[in-house]
Amino acid sequence: MSTVTNAAGYLENLVQSWRRPPAASLFWLDQLRAHAMNSVGTLRMPTTHDEEWRFTDISPLGRLPYPAARAAPKTQFSDISHYYLEEAIYRLVFVDGQFAPDLSNVANKADAIIGNLSSLITTHGDTIARYLGQLAELQNDIFTALNTAFLHDSACIIIPQNVSVTTPIHLLFISRQKEITSYPRCLVIAESGSNVTIVEDYVTTEQAAYVINSVVEMSLSDTAHVNHIRIQRDNQQAFHIGNCTVALAHASQYRSVSITLGAHISRYNLNVALAGEGAECTVDGLALISGHQLADTHTFIDHAKPHGKSRQLHKCIVDGIAHGVFNGRIMVRPHAQLTDSSQLSRNLLMTNKARIDTKPQLEIFADDVKCAHGATVGQLDKEEIFYLMSRGLSDLTARNLLTYAFGGEVIDRIAIPSLKKQLEEIILARTQIS
């Protein structure tokens, strides 16, 4: 009962801080916000009694009645420049969910349309309206509905037909205020034949508690390619709820690497719909947590058309008394013949009190498919430790090397040298066994 009451209190506080647009407004964005808040009124906060949330207790949110961020503090370049990626020419920076133009480098050219919602809505409003709030299901997810109701700023990226953006686009979301809720938003429209790499990066300069509720929507037209790298490195008092929805058309390809390092409680929902024939996705993830952290990753890969292909590898390294959760669901619908899909969940427990709950799922309704899934949970292999010690390494060095290598397999799939180096240093530091 207390779980429901606490969560309801958090929700009530947010609803009270929402400002309804004028009743006479016909602007589609105001209508979208109002529709989202109406959806909030029909939904409730999830509890551990819900199957999809049974391992993730978010009742501590009830003790965090944090309003939506209204004004972002002035941020200097020198405060955040160490987070910049040297390979990224285009960069959108958001502070507590609000666009910071002075820290960003945008583009509005024939080769790429990159900017904030408010600056692009007058020139590309019809295109944005077709996708914004239309891919993510706000009717069934209260966090998506809340994000949409409070939607103000949003990263908007439109890659025109047959255009390849050769350098990564860096979306840097910075948390700088304590005891607020921020609502980062991102929309990516990749037109047919286009190619782009997106880095979605969450960092903080604040060591107090705050809440992040993010939503990303991506639409890939025929033969489009999107490489999506998501890094979550909030502090260990934060709460982070992330939702990402990806729609793939004919022969399009989506590649994702998600790295979870921070937050006291984090939840990431990734829904990938292979809605076109021959669409492909590769979804990789790594959660590295310790102390009292809880990291929950839920993915849904939906094969709706024939000749689809999906590959998924998710890893967890859990130290202290932390708790890692993975639920990976793959559905092959009746007409999705000749689907080729595989999924693997591998988990490493660093202590006897660390906990993993993993649930790979296959739901197959077609008869001509090739599908496989599996999961492993355990500690470091004693034979591998013995082998390294027989080559002259100490027991401690052998354990550190094996732990780093376990996580490094996912990091190696990031093709941006400066970001890869940052993450390698973090993984190396956090996988050292004392």
C-alpha positions as CSV (number, residue, x, y, z in Angstrom):
1,M,0.0,0.0,0.0
2,S,2.8,2.4,0.8
3,T,4.3,1.9,-2.6
4,V,1.1,3.0,-4.4
5,T,0.6,5.9,-2.0
6,N,4.2,7.3,-2.4
7,A,4.1,7.0,-6.2
8,A,0.7,8.6,-6.3
9,G,2.1,11.5,-4.3
10,Y,4.9,12.0,-6.7
11,L,2.5,12.0,-9.7
12,E,0.1,14.4,-8.0
13,N,2.9,16.9,-7.5
14,L,3.9,16.8,-11.1
15,V,0.3,17.2,-12.4
16,Q,-0.2,20.2,-10.2
17,S,2.9,21.9,-11.7
18,W,1.7,21.4,-15.3
19,R,0.3,24.4,-17.1
20,R,-2.6,23.8,-19.5
21,P,-2.4,25.6,-22.8
22,P,-5.2,28.1,-23.7
23,A,-8.4,26.4,-24.5
24,A,-8.7,28.2,-27.9
25,S,-5.2,27.1,-29.0
26,L,-5.2,25.1,-32.2
27,F,-1.5,24.7,-32.4
28,W,-0.7,21.0,-32.8
29,L,2.1,21.0,-30.2
30,D,-0.3,22.4,-27.5
31,Q,-2.8,19.8,-28.5
32,L,-0.2,17.1,-28.2
33,R,0.8,18.3,-24.7
34,A,-2.9,18.4,-23.6
35,H,-3.6,15.0,-25.0
36,A,-0.6,13.6,-23.1
37,M,-1.8,15.1,-19.8
38,N,-5.2,13.6,-20.4
39,S,-3.4,10.2,-20.8
40,V,-1.6,10.8,-17.5
41,G,-5.0,11.1,-15.9
42,T,-6.0,7.6,-17.0
43,L,-2.7,6.0,-16.0
44,R,-1.0,5.2,-12.7
45,M,2.5,4.8,-11.5
46,P,3.8,1.2,-11.9
47,T,4.5,-0.9,-8.8
48,T,6.2,-4.2,-8.2
49,H,2.7,-5.8,-8.5
50,D,3.0,-5.1,-12.3
51,E,4.7,-7.9,-14.2
52,E,6.9,-5.5,-16.2
53,W,8.1,-3.8,-13.0
54,R,8.2,-6.6,-10.5
55,F,11.9,-6.3,-10.0
56,T,12.1,-2.5,-10.0
57,D,10.6,-0.7,-7.0
58,I,10.2,3.0,-7.8
59,S,8.4,3.8,-4.6
60,P,11.4,5.9,-3.5
61,L,10.2,8.5,-6.0
62,G,7.4,9.2,-3.5
63,R,10.0,10.9,-1.4
64,L,11.2,13.1,-4.3
65,P,8.3,15.6,-5.0
66,Y,10.5,17.4,-7.5
67,P,8.8,19.8,-9.9
68,A,9.7,20.2,-13.6
69,A,12.8,22.4,-14.1
70,R,11.8,25.9,-15.1
71,A,15.1,27.8,-15.6
72,A,18.4,26.3,-16.3
73,P,21.5,27.8,-14.6
74,K,24.0,29.6,-16.7
75,T,26.6,27.1,-17.8
76,Q,30.1,28.0,-18.9
77,F,32.0,26.2,-21.7
78,S,34.8,25.5,-19.3
79,D,32.4,23.6,-17.0
80,I,31.5,21.0,-19.5
81,S,34.0,21.0,-22.3
82,H,35.7,17.8,-21.1
83,Y,32.4,16.0,-22.0
84,Y,32.6,17.1,-25.7
85,L,33.6,14.6,-28.3
86,E,36.4,15.8,-30.5
87,E,35.0,13.9,-33.5
88,A,31.6,15.7,-33.3
89,I,31.1,18.7,-35.5
90,Y,27.4,19.0,-34.6
91,R,26.4,19.2,-30.9
92,L,23.2,19.9,-29.1
93,V,23.5,20.7,-25.4
94,F,20.6,20.6,-23.0
95,V,20.9,21.7,-19.3
96,D,18.2,20.2,-17.1
97,G,16.3,19.4,-20.3
98,Q,16.5,22.9,-21.7
99,F,18.3,23.9,-24.8
100,A,21.6,25.8,-24.4
101,P,22.3,27.4,-27.8
102,D,25.6,29.1,-26.6
103,L,27.1,25.6,-25.9
104,S,25.7,23.9,-29.1
105,N,26.7,23.8,-32.7
106,V,23.7,23.2,-34.9
107,A,23.1,22.8,-38.7
108,N,20.3,23.7,-41.0
109,K,21.7,22.9,-44.4
110,A,20.9,20.5,-47.2
111,D,23.2,17.8,-45.7
112,A,21.6,17.8,-42.3
113,I,18.9,19.6,-40.3
114,I,19.9,19.7,-36.7
115,G,18.5,21.9,-34.0
116,N,16.1,22.6,-31.2
117,L,12.3,22.1,-31.6
118,S,11.5,25.8,-31.2
119,S,14.0,26.9,-33.9
120,L,12.9,24.3,-36.5
121,I,9.2,24.2,-35.9
122,T,8.5,27.2,-38.2
123,T,10.5,25.8,-41.1
124,H,10.0,22.0,-40.7
125,G,6.9,21.9,-38.5
126,D,4.9,19.7,-40.9
127,T,7.6,17.0,-40.9
128,I,8.2,17.2,-37.2
129,A,4.4,16.9,-36.5
130,R,4.2,13.7,-38.4
131,Y,6.6,11.9,-36.0
132,L,6.9,13.8,-32.7
133,G,4.7,12.0,-30.1
134,Q,3.5,9.6,-32.8
135,L,6.0,6.7,-32.4
136,A,6.3,6.5,-28.6
137,E,3.1,5.1,-27.0
138,L,2.1,7.7,-24.5
139,Q,-1.3,6.0,-23.9
140,N,0.2,3.0,-22.2
141,D,3.3,4.4,-20.5
142,I,2.9,7.1,-17.8
143,F,6.5,8.3,-18.1
144,T,6.2,8.8,-21.8
145,A,3.0,10.6,-21.3
146,L,4.6,12.9,-18.6
147,N,7.5,13.7,-20.8
148,T,5.2,14.6,-23.7
149,A,2.9,16.7,-21.4
150,F,6.0,18.7,-20.3
151,L,7.5,18.8,-23.7
152,H,9.2,22.2,-24.4
153,D,12.6,21.7,-25.9
154,S,13.6,18.7,-28.0
155,A,16.6,17.7,-30.1
156,C,15.4,17.4,-33.7
157,I,17.5,15.7,-36.3
158,I,16.4,15.3,-39.9
159,I,18.8,13.5,-42.3
160,P,17.6,14.1,-45.9
161,Q,17.4,11.4,-48.5
162,N,20.7,9.7,-49.5
163,V,22.7,12.0,-47.2
164,S,25.5,10.5,-45.0
165,V,26.7,12.5,-42.0
166,T,30.2,11.3,-41.6
167,T,30.8,12.7,-38.1
168,P,28.8,11.8,-35.0
169,I,26.0,14.1,-33.7
170,H,26.5,14.6,-30.0
171,L,23.4,15.1,-27.8
172,L,24.7,16.1,-24.4
173,F,22.1,16.2,-21.6
174,I,23.6,17.8,-18.5
175,S,22.0,17.8,-15.0
176,R,23.0,20.8,-13.0
177,Q,20.2,21.4,-10.4
178,K,19.2,19.3,-7.5
179,E,15.7,18.3,-6.6
180,I,14.1,18.9,-10.0
181,T,12.7,16.7,-12.7
182,S,13.9,17.2,-16.3
183,Y,12.4,15.9,-19.5
184,P,15.0,15.4,-22.2
185,R,13.5,14.7,-25.7
186,C,14.9,13.7,-29.0
187,L,13.4,13.1,-32.5
188,V,15.5,11.5,-35.3
189,I,14.1,11.3,-38.8
190,A,16.4,9.4,-41.2
191,E,15.0,9.6,-44.7
192,S,15.6,6.8,-47.3
193,G,19.2,6.0,-48.0
194,S,20.6,8.2,-45.3
195,N,23.3,7.4,-42.7
196,V,24.0,8.9,-39.3
197,T,25.6,8.3,-35.9
198,I,23.8,9.7,-32.8
199,V,25.4,9.9,-29.4
200,E,22.9,10.3,-26.6
201,D,24.9,11.3,-23.5
202,Y,23.7,11.9,-19.9
203,V,26.1,13.5,-17.5
204,T,25.9,15.6,-14.3
205,T,27.8,18.2,-12.4
206,E,25.5,17.7,-9.4
207,Q,25.9,15.2,-6.6
208,A,22.4,15.6,-5.1
209,A,19.2,13.8,-6.1
210,Y,17.2,14.7,-9.2
211,V,15.0,12.8,-11.7
212,I,15.4,12.4,-15.4
213,N,12.5,11.2,-17.6
214,S,13.8,11.0,-21.2
215,V,12.0,10.0,-24.5
216,V,13.7,9.3,-27.9
217,E,11.8,8.6,-31.1
218,M,13.5,7.4,-34.3
219,S,12.0,6.8,-37.7
220,L,14.2,5.0,-40.4
221,S,12.9,5.1,-43.9
222,D,13.8,2.6,-46.6
223,T,17.6,1.6,-46.5
224,A,18.4,4.2,-43.9
225,H,21.2,3.4,-41.4
226,V,21.3,4.8,-37.9
227,N,24.0,4.1,-35.3
228,H,22.8,5.0,-31.9
229,I,25.1,5.1,-28.8
230,R,23.5,5.8,-25.4
231,I,25.6,6.6,-22.4
232,Q,24.0,7.1,-18.9
233,R,26.4,8.3,-16.3
234,D,24.3,10.2,-13.7
235,N,25.3,10.3,-10.1
236,Q,24.3,7.5,-7.8
237,Q,21.6,9.5,-6.1
238,A,19.7,10.2,-9.3
239,F,16.6,8.5,-10.8
240,H,16.7,7.9,-14.5
241,I,13.8,6.6,-16.6
242,G,14.4,6.4,-20.3
243,N,12.2,5.3,-23.2
244,C,13.3,4.9,-26.8
245,T,11.1,3.8,-29.8
246,V,12.6,3.0,-33.2
247,A,10.6,2.2,-36.3
248,L,12.4,0.6,-39.2
249,A,11.2,0.5,-42.8
250,H,12.3,-1.7,-45.7
251,A,16.0,-2.8,-45.6
252,S,16.8,-0.2,-43.0
253,Q,19.5,-0.9,-40.3
254,Y,19.6,0.2,-36.7
255,R,22.6,-0.4,-34.5
256,S,22.5,0.4,-30.8
257,V,25.0,0.3,-27.9
258,S,23.7,1.3,-24.5
259,I,26.0,1.8,-21.5
260,T,24.5,2.2,-18.0
261,L,26.9,3.4,-15.3
262,G,25.0,5.8,-13.0
263,A,21.8,6.5,-11.1
264,H,20.5,5.0,-7.9
265,I,17.5,3.5,-9.8
266,S,17.5,3.5,-13.6
267,R,15.1,2.0,-16.1
268,Y,15.7,1.9,-19.9
269,N,12.9,0.7,-22.3
270,L,14.0,0.1,-25.9
271,N,11.3,-0.8,-28.4
272,V,12.4,-1.6,-31.9
273,A,9.8,-2.3,-34.6
274,L,11.1,-4.0,-37.7
275,A,8.1,-2.9,-39.8
276,G,9.6,-3.3,-43.2
277,E,10.8,-6.3,-45.1
278,G,14.5,-7.0,-44.7
279,A,15.0,-4.6,-41.8
280,E,17.9,-5.3,-39.4
281,C,18.9,-4.3,-35.9
282,T,21.8,-4.9,-33.6
283,V,21.1,-4.1,-29.9
284,D,24.0,-4.3,-27.5
285,G,24.1,-3.2,-23.8
286,L,26.3,-3.1,-20.8
287,A,25.3,-2.2,-17.2
288,L,28.1,-1.7,-14.7
289,I,26.7,-1.0,-11.2
290,S,27.8,-1.3,-7.6
291,G,26.8,-0.2,-4.1
292,H,23.0,0.0,-3.8
293,Q,22.3,0.7,-7.5
294,L,19.5,-0.9,-9.5
295,A,19.7,-0.9,-13.3
296,D,16.7,-2.3,-15.3
297,T,16.8,-2.8,-19.0
298,H,13.7,-3.8,-20.9
299,T,13.9,-4.4,-24.7
300,F,11.3,-5.4,-27.2
301,I,12.3,-6.3,-30.8
302,D,9.2,-6.8,-33.0
303,H,9.7,-8.7,-36.3
304,A,6.6,-7.8,-38.3
305,K,7.8,-8.5,-41.9
306,P,9.8,-11.3,-43.6
307,H,13.6,-11.5,-43.9
308,G,14.2,-9.5,-40.8
309,K,17.4,-9.9,-38.8
310,S,18.2,-9.0,-35.2
311,R,21.2,-9.6,-32.9
312,Q,21.3,-8.7,-29.2
313,L,24.0,-9.0,-26.5
314,H,23.4,-7.6,-23.1
315,K,25.9,-7.8,-20.2
316,C,25.7,-6.8,-16.6
317,I,28.6,-6.5,-14.1
318,V,27.1,-6.2,-10.6
319,D,29.2,-5.4,-7.5
320,G,28.3,-4.7,-3.9
321,I,24.7,-5.4,-3.2
322,A,23.5,-3.9,-6.5
323,H,20.7,-5.4,-8.5
324,G,20.7,-5.8,-12.3
325,V,17.6,-6.6,-14.3
326,F,17.3,-7.5,-18.0
327,N,14.1,-8.5,-19.8
328,G,14.6,-9.0,-23.5
329,R,11.5,-9.9,-25.5
330,I,11.6,-10.8,-29.2
331,M,8.4,-11.4,-31.2
332,V,8.2,-12.9,-34.6
333,R,4.7,-12.3,-36.1
334,P,2.9,-14.7,-38.4
335,H,3.9,-13.0,-41.6
336,A,7.6,-12.5,-40.6
337,Q,8.9,-15.7,-42.3
338,L,12.6,-16.2,-42.8
339,T,13.4,-14.1,-39.7
340,D,16.9,-14.6,-38.3
341,S,17.2,-13.6,-34.6
342,S,19.5,-14.3,-31.7
343,Q,19.7,-12.9,-28.2
344,L,22.2,-13.5,-25.3
345,S,22.2,-12.2,-21.8
346,R,25.5,-12.6,-19.9
347,N,25.9,-11.5,-16.3
348,L,28.8,-11.3,-13.9
349,L,28.3,-11.2,-10.1
350,M,31.3,-9.7,-8.2
351,T,30.0,-10.5,-4.7
352,N,27.8,-13.0,-3.0
353,K,25.2,-10.3,-2.3
354,A,25.0,-8.9,-5.8
355,R,21.8,-9.9,-7.6
356,I,20.7,-10.5,-11.2
357,D,17.2,-11.1,-12.6
358,T,17.4,-11.9,-16.4
359,K,14.5,-13.0,-18.6
360,P,15.2,-13.5,-22.4
361,Q,12.0,-14.2,-24.2
362,L,11.1,-15.5,-27.7
363,E,7.5,-15.4,-29.0
364,I,7.4,-17.0,-32.4
365,F,4.2,-17.2,-34.6
366,A,5.9,-18.0,-37.9
367,D,7.2,-21.5,-38.9
368,D,10.2,-20.7,-41.2
369,V,12.6,-18.9,-38.9
370,K,16.0,-19.2,-37.2
371,C,15.9,-18.0,-33.6
372,A,17.9,-18.6,-30.5
373,H,18.3,-17.1,-27.1
374,G,20.2,-17.8,-23.9
375,A,21.4,-16.4,-20.5
376,T,24.3,-17.0,-18.1
377,V,24.8,-15.8,-14.6
378,G,27.9,-16.5,-12.5
379,Q,31.1,-15.3,-11.1
380,L,34.6,-15.3,-12.6
381,D,35.7,-18.6,-14.1
382,K,38.2,-20.3,-11.8
383,E,39.8,-22.1,-14.7
384,E,40.4,-18.8,-16.6
385,I,41.9,-17.3,-13.4
386,F,44.2,-20.3,-13.0
387,Y,45.3,-20.1,-16.7
388,L,46.3,-16.4,-16.3
389,M,48.1,-17.1,-13.0
390,S,50.0,-19.9,-14.7
391,R,51.3,-17.3,-17.2
392,G,52.7,-15.2,-14.4
393,L,49.9,-12.9,-13.4
394,S,48.8,-12.6,-9.7
395,D,45.4,-13.7,-8.6
396,L,44.2,-10.0,-8.3
397,T,45.6,-9.0,-11.6
398,A,44.0,-12.0,-13.3
399,R,40.6,-11.2,-11.8
400,N,40.9,-7.5,-12.8
401,L,41.8,-8.4,-16.3
402,L,39.0,-10.8,-16.8
403,T,36.4,-8.4,-15.4
404,Y,37.6,-5.6,-17.6
405,A,37.6,-7.9,-20.7
406,F,34.0,-9.0,-19.9
407,G,32.7,-5.4,-20.1
408,G,35.2,-4.4,-22.8
409,E,33.5,-6.6,-25.4
410,V,30.6,-4.2,-25.6
411,I,32.7,-1.0,-25.4
412,D,34.7,-2.3,-28.4
413,R,31.6,-2.0,-30.5
414,I,31.7,1.8,-30.2
415,A,33.5,3.3,-33.2
416,I,34.2,6.8,-31.8
417,P,37.8,6.8,-30.5
418,S,37.5,9.7,-27.9
419,L,34.2,8.3,-26.4
420,K,35.6,4.8,-26.4
421,K,38.7,6.0,-24.6
422,Q,36.6,7.8,-22.0
423,L,34.5,4.6,-21.4
424,E,37.5,2.3,-21.3
425,E,39.0,4.5,-18.5
426,I,35.8,4.3,-16.5
427,I,35.4,0.6,-17.0
428,L,39.0,0.0,-16.1
429,A,38.7,2.0,-12.9
430,R,35.4,0.5,-11.8
431,T,36.4,-3.1,-12.5
432,Q,39.4,-3.1,-10.3
433,I,39.0,-5.6,-7.4
434,S,40.6,-4.4,-4.2
